[in-house]
Amino acid sequence: MSASDGAFVTPGMVLDFDGEIETGSGIGSSTRGWIALRPGRFIVSEGKADVISSGSTPRIPQIDEIIIGRVTRLHNKTAEIEILHIEGREDADRTLDTFHRSADIFVSEIVDRFMPSPGDGMRTRDVIRARVIQSEPMVKASCKGNPALGVLHAICPVCGKFLSVSDKVADQNVACSRCDYTGYRALSNGYGQGHVLPDGVDFSELNRGGERWTPEMDGRLGHNGARPYLSPMADYRRGEDHEMPANQAYRPVGRDGRPRREMHAANCTLCGTNTKVPFEPTPGKPIRCRDCMDKVKEGNASKEELAKEREIINEMRKKAEKEAGVKLFVGGLPHESTEDELRAIVESHGEVRKVDIAKDKEGNSRGFGFVVFADPDEGRAAIKALNGTELGGRKLRFEESNSDSRRGRGGRGGRDRGNRGGRDRRKRN
């Protein structure tokens, strides 16, 4: 069944309107067609369809009337429901009586089984259907006794995606298709379909009324005075950490729809103020705040300021080198040599953090390796002392792994590409 213009709708309810009409807020598409994304009034006006959130409260509900509401608060033993609609009524006149704008559902009236806390059967922002069992002096409601009553719509407390019905794990009848969240809701037969019940649907078995909780689920309930589910993120406060898959993790986006770059805290090398930059700061590189960037770009930075910045950058570079150590390239290694043999040669010249000999896919030595010294000064001194040392009848070559001399020897970028093949590349007259 679909909703027509002017009808009250709840999330998941199919909407009936001309496909040429522009869709506004509160409407989304699914395999069943256009559906409501929030509770409210379905309005088609001036070629546009919208779901308008209810701005008024119905008249005082009477006993045995069916209400549609949204869970706004969860207390130790009661759930507070904002009344959005009374089924069978069309009036929406506001009442100034605050006692009748909401309804309370006691924990024992949620489902026919033991439940320590109302948050064990519903969460804040869930849309529910309930029967009024008390009208005065305040409204009380129940979700028991009728499979049509219960939760109509629920979202994942971890990532905000609509929860699907699941029967894979006992007592965990809802699951998220985006993250690994599973949980329990007191499901209505109208769950996920709006408040109009579909034919041939029965979720009552998944509620497991009258049955004991499984040991696994019992440990997740609010026993021993544990805090109720006061917010959608209360699972974390109870020690449950649902990890989001890396490919589904939410990434903030900017106005252009592109993912926002991660910001890193840093100190401006020009003025010294705290700032944030969209890249991981590299020691020995300028890091400037927005004002200083504009200042340098416009040529307003003085020579004294730039000179001071260079001193700061050099100090940062030296400190980073001291912490990182120095990596030496060792060439000319015999193919039968071992890392222990190489370590025995270099360890007398300073603290050695790592010795590594490069190997091919078969595990054979490639004739070179690397040595990391904790102290850069000791590493550079070792180069002078060890260069030309013999091992297995071959002379070893030591140099800094990232040195200019190494980059200039063969390989990519090592050749003089300015006059390839002797051809003169200058513009001919």
N, C-alpha and C positions, 0 to 999 in steps of 0.2 A: 504493500500500500504506500502511496506517495502523498506528500503534503502539497496543498495548493496555496495560492495567494491568501495571506491573512491568518494562516494556521500557526499554532504554536508548534515548534519543532525542537528536537534534542539532537545531539551529535550522532551521526550515522544515519539519520532519517533521509530517505530519498525525496528529492524536491521535484515538483512537476512544473516546468515552464518551458517556453519556446527556446530552442537551441540558439536562435539568433539574438536572444536577449543577452546583454552584457552582465557578467557575474561580478558582484561586488564582494564585500567583506563577509566572512562567516560561511563561505560556500567553497567546497572543494569537489574534486572529481574522484571517482572510484570505478571499479568494474561494474557496479550496479547503476552508475550514472552520477548525476550531480547530487551531493549529499550535504547536510548541514554539519558545520564544524563546531558549533557552539549552540547552547540553548537560547531560545528567543523566538521572536515573531518573524515568519517568512513574509517578506514584502516585495512585490513587483510593482515598480513605479517608474514611469518615464523611460522605459526600455532598459531598466536595470533591476537585477534581482539581488536582494540583500537579506541577511539574517540579522535582525536588530535585537540586541540584548534587551531583556525586559527592564523597563524603567519604572515599573510600578509593582505593587504587591496586591494579589487578589484579596477579595473579602475574606473574613474569618472562615477558615475551613471547618467543616462539621464532621462529627464522628462517622467513620466508615467511608468518607470521601478519599479519593486517591490523589496524592500530591506528587509533583515532580519538583525536585530540588537539587541544590548543589551543596556538598559538604564544605563548610567553611571553617569549622573548628572541631578538634577532637580532644575531649577531656578524659579523665581517668575512667569514667564509666558511661559517658554519654557522647554522642556525636551531634553537633549542631548543624542543622540543615536550613539553608536559605530557600524559602518557598518561592518557586518560579511560576508554578502553574497548578491549577486544580482541574483535574480531568472532568469533562462534562460541563464546565463553566466557560462562558465567553466574557464575563465581566472582568475588568482589571482595575477597578477603582482602588485607589490607595487608601489604606487605613493608617491613621496616626498611632494606633495602638502597637507599640513595639513588641508586646508579648506575642503578637500573632503574625509577625513578619517572618518568624523562623519556627522550626519545630525541633524537638529533642528526640533522639532515638536512643533508648537505653541499650547497653551492651547485650542484654538478654533478649532484646527484640530484633536483633540483626539476622540471626540464623538459628535454626533449631539444633545447636550443639554448644558445648562449653567454649566460651571465648573470654579471655582475661581482659582485653581492651578492645574498644570499638575500632581502633586502628588496625586490628588483626583481620577485619572484614571489609573495611573501606578506608579510603584516604581522602585528605583534603583535595578539593577540585573534582572529585568523582561526582557524576550525575546519577541520582538514584530515584527510584519510584518507591513510595511507601503509603501505607494506609493509616489514616488518622484514628487514633484510639482515645484521644482526649482533646477537647477543644477549649475548655476553660479550667483554670485561669490562664493557662498557657498551652500551646499545642504540643502534643506528644504523638509519635507515630511508630509504626512497626513495619518490618520487612518480612515477617514470618507469616506462614499459613497460606501463601499463594505464590506459585512459581513465577508469576509476572512481576512480583516485587523484588527489589534488590538493586544492585549496581547496574546502570545502563551504559555507562561510559567511564573508562579509566585510562589514565596515561602513565607511562613508565616514570617512577620517581627518580630515575637516574638520568635518562636522556630526553624525556618528554614525548616519546612516540606512543601512539595508541597501543594498548596491550591487547594481544590476541588471546582467544580461548585456547587452552592447552590441557591435554590429559596425559602428558608424558610422565609426570611425577605426581604421586598421590598427595593430595592436600595442597598442591600448587597448581591452581587451575587457570592462571594467566601467565603469559610469557611475552617478553619483548623480542621482536624480530631484529632489532638493531644491536642491542647489548645482551649480556648474559643474565639479565634480571628475570626472576620467576617469583611468584607470590600467590596469595590467596585473596579472592574477592567473593562476597556474597552475591553471586551472579543472578540477574534477572533473565528470564527467557528472551527479553528484548535487548540483551546486551549487544552492543555494536550495530544495532539496526534502528535506533531511535526508540521512542516510547510506544510505537504501534507494534504490537506483537506479530511476528511472522508465523506462518503456518509450519507445523512439523518441527519446531525447535523446542528442545528440553535440556536445560543445563542443570536441572536439579540434582542429578547424580553427581556432578562435579562439586557441588556444595557439601556433599557427604553429611547430610543432616542426621543427627543422632549418633554418629560414629565418633570414636576416639581419634585424637590426632596421632599421626605417625611420630615416632621418636625424633626424626629429623625436623619435622615441622614444629613439634612441641618446643624445641629449643629456640625457635624464632619468635615465639609468642611473648606477650608482655607480662610475664610472671613476676612475682616477688616485688611488686611496686615499681616495676620498670616504667620509665617515662612513656606516655602514650605517643602515638605518631602525630606530633604537633605540626609537622611540615612534610612536604613531599620528599625531603632529603633525610628523614629521620632514620632510614636504614643505616646510614653511615654512623649515626650516634649510637646505634645498637651494635656496632662492630662489624656490620656487613659491608664489604667492599666489592661492588660489582664493577669489574673492569670492562671498559669500552674497547671493542676491537679497534686496532689502529686505523683500519680502512674506513671505519664508521665514526671515528671520533669527531666531535664538533670542532670546527675551526672557524673562529670569528672572521667575518668578511667585511670589507669596506663598502663604500657607496658604489664602487664599480663592480662589485660582486667577486672581486679577487680576495683570496685569503690574506688576512692581515699578517704582517711580518712580526715576529716575536721581538719585543723590546728588551734591551739589556741595559742595566745600570752602569754608569761610568762617570768619570770626572773629566771635565773639559780641560784639555792640555793647555789652552790659551788663558782662560780666566780662573780655572780651578773649581767652578761650581758643579754641583751634582746635576747630571742629565741622563737621558735615555737615548739610546741609538738603536736603529733597526738591524744591527749586526753584532756579532760577538767581537768585542774589542781585541785588537791584536797589539801586544806589547811592542813598542817602538814605532807605532803609527799614530798620526794625529787623530785626536778625538775631540770634536768641537760641538758645543751647544749651538742651537739655532741662531742666536744673536751673534756669536763669534763666526759662524759660517758666513753669515751675511757681511760681517765686518771685514773678513779676509777677502771675500769675493768682490766687494766694492773698493778694495784697496785702502781701507781706513785703519788697518792694523799697523802699528809703528814697528820700526826695526828692532827696538828694544823688546817689545812684546814677542815678536817672532823668534828673536835670539833666546829669550827665556824659555819659550816653548821647546826649542830644539834641545836645550839643556835638560828639560824635563823628559823629553822623549828618549834621549840618550841614557838617562838614568833608568828609565823604565826598561829599555832594551837590555842594559847590563844586568838588572835585577832578574829579568826573565831568563836570560842566558844562565845566570847563576843557579836558578831554580831548576831549569830544564837540563843542564849539563851540556855536553858537546858530543856529537855523533861523528865518529871517524870512519872513513872508508878504507878498507884494507884490500889491496889488489895483489895479484901474483901468488895466491895461495895454492899449494899443491893440492890436487884433487883428493888425495888420501888423508889430508890433515883434518884434525878434529877441533871442536870448539874449546875443549880443555887445553889443547896444545897452544891455541891462540891466546887463551886467557893467561896461561903461564908466562907468555912473553910480555903481556901488557900490564898485568896487575901490579908489578913492582913500581910502576910509574904513577900510581894514584888509585883512588877508589873507582872501581869498574862496576857500573850498574848492569850492563848487559853485553853479551858476546853472541853474535849470530852469524853463521855461515850460510850464504844463499845456496839453495838446492833446487834441482829440477824436479819434474813430476815423478821420476823414478827414485828420488832421494839421493842422487849423486851431487857432489859439490860442483858448483859453477865456477870455482876459482877465485871468488871474492867473498868478503863478509863485512860486518860492521861491528864496531866497538863503541859503547857509550860510556864516557867518563862523567862522574858526578860534578867535577870542578872543570869549567872550561879552560882555565889557565893550565891545569895539569894535563888536560887533553892536548892542548896545543904544544906544550913542552914535550909530550910523548911523541908527537909527530917528528920533531927534530931529532929526538934521541933514537927512534925506532926505524925511521925511514932507511931502507936498504938492508934491514935485518934479514938474515938467511933462515929459511925453514924448508927442510927437505930438499936442499940444493937449489932453492929458488929465492930470489931477493924480493922482499915484501915492500909494497908501496903504501905509505900512510898519508892521508890528507883528510881535511874536513869534508864531510859528506856533501855539504851544500856549497863548497867553495867555488869561486870563479874559475880556478884552474881546472877543476874537475869538469865543469860545464863546458869548457873550451876544448875538451878532448873528445872528438868523435861524437857519434850518436846524434840525436836530435838537437838542433840548436848549436852543435859544436863546430860545424863547418862554416867556412867563410862563404856565405851565399851571395856576397855582393857582386861577384864576377863569375857566375856559374858557366863552366865550359869555355871560359876565355872570351865570351861574347861581351861586347861593349853595350851595356843597356842604356847608355845615355841617348838622349834624343838626337837623332840624326838631322843634320842640316839639309 
